[in-house]
């Protein structure tokens, strides 16, 4: 139970962190974070780590790895970003968000050093750098056996790239953050490959050829061992099941059958194969206990990733925020759901490829409500509407300025008494849109 005093302290800490450079404002260098963790005693080196980069699937893969390791008796620390509803979600111990008191303790340890680094460098410590350091300290203070660390953006100069990973994981690479990472898959892959280190194993999900070349080049340069999807490990089979899917995975050392994964989509099945190979690699490529593997995958959750959060009507949340993610969402809706009609609610950040995302969604969405989250990065709903009408046509698009009103409108539309069709509602476009909708739907369900 969080006391009123602790809650007030957390709000003050969050405000102080948010007053720093936003995580979307990048000065691509490890200079500041390296100096910060050095003065903190390099807490990130006090436990082994699995480091994860890529364009899509990073957070879910991290959560899968975390769950598998937990079932094998290890105390885990997981750092992911961004968060859906509460910033404490980013720092998880044993699969759960860090206890507020423990986070306050860690912040009190780190805060004086943040101010010291602000004075030392022309560019102050950013929100993301501060959160990264806080996670490293928390995992050392409330000791974990292993850290599962997700990159924020890129890899080479990402603030998390001061770890010395036993395993580096690269999930599928696509186009995102092109202003920082480059305009070609080769450029983006070269930056993300920067997390691959000597004396480690690089677990590589299936990639486009131009991305694969850069990843393999980096592994060869530093002398890292490689485990590639489709070569050293693979997804053998998947079948849609009630509440998820049933998998068989060819791991590095053996085949694992009858794995129930309570997530939807073939992309999640591929993520599961990569997560399993990462855990096998951490244990030296040895066979894992099949029952622990099954239990680990059965316990996986991934909020905001094709997540069903409401019934009557069925409402699905998916944080797809680039064309690659939108394509995976569209395929999952076609392959695994049987709606007669889909109402889409869409709100996105202005710096994203909104046209590319909407083109992937257009074939499977019957009508689209465009809206905006409260984030300052959100594209105004009217601007999204103009883009959407070019793709969907004006007759299939309408604007509802505020997200909560958009959700209410979609629910009303889905319950048309004149129709007996099965209608689903899909909310997507950004993590913030999904997070705010998720919080609203929780309140709606409790009323």
N, C-alpha and C positions, 0 to 999 in steps of 0.2 A: 504494500500500500504506500503510495507516494504521499508524503505529508504536504500540507499547504506551503510550508517553508521550503521544502525541496522543490516543489513545483515552481515557486517564485524564483528560486535560484536557477533552475533550468531555463526558465524564460529569459532571465538576465544573461545567462551564458549564451543561449541561442542568439539573442540580440547582439551581443558582443562579437560573436563569430560572423554573423551575417553583415555586420558593419565593415568587415574586411573585404578585400577584393573578392568579387563573386567567382565561383568556380569556372564560369564560362569565360573569364578574362584571363588569358594565359600569357605568361612570360616564359617561353620554353627553355628552361634551364633547371638543373638539379642543385644549383649553387645554394639557394636558400634552405631547401629541405635538408640537404646534406649537412649544412652548418647547424641546423636546428636539432636533428637527431644526434649529431656528434656531441653537442653540449648537453643533451639529455642522457648520454651514455649509450647510444646506439641500441635502444630497446628492441628494435626490429631484428637484431641478430641474436637475441637470447632464446629464440625458438625457431625450429625449421618452418619453412613456408612453401606454399604452392601459390604461384603468381599467375593471374589470368588476364589476358588482353584479347582484343577482337572487336568486331563491330556489333554483332548481335549475339545474344545468348550468354553473355558473361555472367550476369547476376544469377540466372537460373543454374548455370553450370557450377558456379560457386556454391549455391545452396545445395546442389546434389552432392558435391564433394564433401561439404560440411556434414551432411546427413550420413553419408557412407562412413566417414571417419568416426563420427560419433557412435555409430553402431559397432564399430570395432574397438570401442573402449577409450578413445582419445578425447581429451578435453580440447575443444576447438575455439578459435577466435576467428570471426569472419568479418571482413571489412568490404562493404559494397557501396555503390552509389549509382544514381541519386536515391533518395528515399521517397516513399509514397506519401506517408501521412505524418511521420514523426522522425526528426533527425537522429534519434537514438537507434532507429532501425539500422543505421549504417554500421554500427559497432555491435556485433552479436557475440555472445559467449555461450558455448554449448547450444547453439541453434536459436537462442532467444536474444532480443534486444538487451543491451547492457542494463543492469540495475541503475536507476537514476542516481542513487547514492554513490555507486562506484564511478559513474561518469563524472559526477561533481568532484570526487576525490582526484580523479585523473586530471581534470581541467585545472584544479587548484595547483597541481604539480607542474603543469605545463605553462600556465598563463604568464608567469614572470619571464620565461624564456621567449615567449612570443613577442613580448614588448622589447626585450633585448635585441632580438633579430630585426624587429622593425626599425630600431635605431641604427643597426649595423649596415643595412642594405637600403639602397635607393627605392627599391620596390618592396612594400611590406609583405609579410606572410599572408597568403590568401586564405580564404575560407577552406578550400580543399586541402591545402598544405597543413593547416591547423588541425583539421579533422583527421588527416592521415597520421600526424604525430600523436594525437590523442588516442587513436586506435592502437598504435604501436605501444604506447605507454600502458594503456589499459590491459593489453594482452600480456605484458610483462609483470604488471603489478598484481593482477589476479590470474596467476600464471596459467597459460595454456600449453598444451603439448605441441600444437601446430597452429600456424596462422594460414588462413585462406584469404588471399588478398586480391581484390579486383582493381585493375587499373581504372582511373577516371577517364582519361582521354589519351589516345596514342599508346605510348609505351616507353620509348627511349628517354624522354624527358618528363614523363608522368611522375608526380610526387611519390607514388608508391615504389618507384624503381630504385629505391635504396635498399631493398631487401636482397638477400642472397638465396634465391629459391633452390630447393631440391628439385622442383618440377616447375616448368613454365608451360602454360597452356595458351594456345591461340585458337579462339573460336572463329567461326566464319568471318571473313573480312569483306566489307562492302564499302559503299561511299557514305561518309558522314564526317562532319567537322572538316570539310575540305579546305576551309580557309587556313586551318592550322596544319592539317596532315598531308595535303597535296591533292591534286586533281586526277591522279591515276591510281589504280590499285597497286601498282608497283611502289609508288611513293608512300602510300598509306601503309602497305605491308612492311616496308623498310623501317618506318617509324615504330610500328608495333613489334617488330622483331627485336627491338632493343631490349626487351625483357629476357631474351634467351641468354643465359649465362654459361660460363665454363663449369664443368663438373656438375651438370644438371641434365635432366631429361626434358626435351621439348616435345610436348604432346600437341599435335597439329590436327585440328578438325579439317574436313574436306574443304579445299580452297580452289579458287579459280587459278589457272596455270601461272599467270603473271604474279599473283600473290605468293603462290607456293614456291616459286623460284627464289624470291627474296628471303622467305623464311628458312629455306634449306641452305641458302648461301650463308646466312647469319649463323646457323647451327654449325656449319662446317668451319667457319672462321673461328668460333670460340671452342670448338671441340665438344659440343653437346651431343648426347645421344638423341635419337629421334624416334618417335612413335607416331605414325601417320594413319589417319582414318582411311580405310580402304586397302591398307597394306599390312601394317602391324596389328591393327585392330579394326573391327567393323561391326555395324549393326546387321545381324543375321536376318532378323525378321521382326515385324511388328503387326499387331492386330488390334483394331479398335475394340475396347472393352467398356463396360459400364463404369463411368467415372474416370476413364483414362485409356490406357492401352497396355497390352501384354507384349513383352519384348524378349528376344534372345540376342545376346551380345557375344561376339567372339572377342574375348579379351586378349591381353598380351600372352597369357599363359594357358588359358582354358576357355571353354564356352560356358556361359551362364544362361540358363533357361528359366522360363516361368517367372520373369521379373514383371511385377505389376508397377506401372508408373502412373500415379494419379494426376497426370497432366495431359493436355491435348496437343496433337500436332506431330507430324513426322520430324520437324525440326527439334522438338523436345526429345524425341527418341534418339536422334543423332547427338544431342547434347549429353544424354545419358551415357552413350557409348564413350564419349570423350571424357566425361567425369570418371567413369570406371577405369579407363586407361590411365588417367592421372593418379588415381589412388593406387592402382597396381604399380605404377612407376615409383611412387613414393615408398612403397614397400619392396623395392628392388626387383619388380617384375614377377614376384612370387604369386602363386595362386592365393586367392582370397576365399574366405569361408562363404560358400554360396548362400547360406541362410542369412548371414550378416548383410550380404549384398542385397538380397531381396528385402530384408527389413529396412535397410537404408533407403532404398528407392521408394518403398511403400510409404515412408514417412515424409517424403519430399513435399514441400509446398513452394509455390512461386507466386505470391500476390501480384495481381496486375498483369499477369501473363496468361492470356486466354482464360481468365478466372471467372467462373460463374458466381455471381454475388447476390442474385435476386431471382426469385421465381414468381411466376404469374404477374408480369411476363418474365421470361428468361432474359437476364441482362448479363452480358459478357464484357469484361474489362480487358483491354490489351494495350500495352504501352508502346505499340509500334510507332516509331518516330522517324523512320526512313523507309525508302522503297523496299529494301530487302526484308525488313520486318513486316511491312504491310503485305508483301507477297506471301510470306509464311502464314499470316493471319487469314488471308483470303483462302489459301489452300486448305487450312484447317477447318474453316467454316463450311466449305464445300464437301470435304471428305468425311467430317465427323459429326455434323449436325444436319437436321432435317427440317429446317424452317421453310415455310412457304414464302415468307417475306422477311427481309432484314431491314430494320431502321438503323441507320448509322448516326452517331453523334460524334462530331469531329472538331477538335480544337488543337492547334499546333503552334509551335514557336516560329517567329518570323524568320529565323535564320535556317530553317529546315527546307528540304526539297518538297514543298507542299504539293506541287503539281505531280511530282513523281509518286508520292504516297497515294494521292487520290486516284491516279490512273490505275494503280494496282487494286484499289478497293472498288472501283466503279462497276466491274462485272458482277459483283456479288451483293452489292447494296442496292436496294430498291428505291429508298428515299433517304436523303441526307439532311440532317440538321447541323448547321455550322454554328459554332459558338466560340467562346474564349474563356480560358481559366483566368484567375486573378494575377497570374504571374506577369511582371513587367516585360518579360520576353515574349508574351503571347501576341500573335498577330491579331489585330482587331477582327471581330467576326465579319464585318462588312467586307474587309479585304479578302478574307478566306472565301466568302460567298462569291466574289467575282471570279476567283480562280476555279471554284467548284462548278459554277454554272457553265464554264467553258468545257468542262469534262463531262458533267452529268446532264447538262441542259437545265434551263431555268425551272422547268416543271417538276424536277425531282429534288430541288434544293430550296431550303428556306433558312432564314437566319433567326436564331433566338440568342440574344446578346449574352445573357448570363447562363452559365453552365447549369446551375440548379434548375432554372426555368426550362432549359432544354431537356433535361432528364424528365421533369414532370410532363412536358409536352409529349415526349416519346412514349411514356407510359400510357398517357391518355389515348394517343393514336393507336397504340397496340391493342387496346381494349374495345375497339369499335364493335358494338353489338351486332352490326349488320354483316359482319364477316365471321366465318368459322375457320379462317386460316390460322396456321401456327406462325406467330410473329416473334422474332427475336430482336433484341436491341444490343448493338455493339458500340461501345464507347472507346474511342482511340484517338491517336494523334500526338500525344506526349505523355511523359510520366506524370507531370503535374496535373494535366487534365484527368488522367485516370485516378490519381491520388485524391484529388478534390471530389471527384464523383464517388469514389469509394467511401469517403468519409460521410458524404451526404446520404448515400444509400443506407449506410449503417444507421444513421439517425432516422431515416424514413422507416426502416424495418422495425425500429424499436418503438415507434409512435403507436 
